[in-house]
Amino acid sequence: QVQLVESGGGLVQAGGSLRLSCAASGRTFSTYTMGWFRQAPGKEREFVAAISWTGSSTYYADSVKGRFTISRGNAKNTVYLQMNSLKPEDTAVYYCNADLTKSAGLLRIDPGAYWGQGTQVTVSS
């Protein structure tokens, strides 16, 4: 089974930056559509960003457009989320998500089969 390992979460002041990383293992020779979701305290899980297996197509939630950038490593089994100009409302547990067959467009509304453990991002005001 595919496992996703996340890193990069932490505490940052408003206006600061963080870079989240996620690496897939177990099926490392396969191609994955990958993305990020988040869940804030008392809120429902929401889509953040997704990227195709080639890295040629990306999608973002309106709330993060212009501030967050999703990208893939050369191995294509890694994904990054560069988060700039962070706001207190970005505070959430961020989850890496991946799928072997879904497009990035579909991943936005129908998350993939594999999830990371989640990494906490806290933005102080």
Disulfide bonds with the S-S distance in Angstrom:
Cys22-Cys96 2.05
